[in-house]
């Protein structure tokens, strides 16, 4: 278990590995946040760039802004990866 406080203390933490622009980033995240970031990232970016790695999360930093992934996403609410305004596309 990671030594940092989880936003969902009743859930297990997982080791989340994100490959972004040639750099591998490893984080601890609660299961719900990990599943939602995987769903979001696969819908918007590269399908195989985010993975859950089995094992201990001790020493890993928490996923930045992890709490944001605990809220329902646009994908979950609408069934589509597109945002209502399309503003997210400007940042890709």
Protein Blocks (a to p, Z undefined) as FASTA:
>chain_A
ZZbdcfblmbccddddddeehiacdddddfklmmmmmmmmmmmmcfklpccdeddfehia
cdehklmmmpccfklmnopabdfklmmmmmZZ
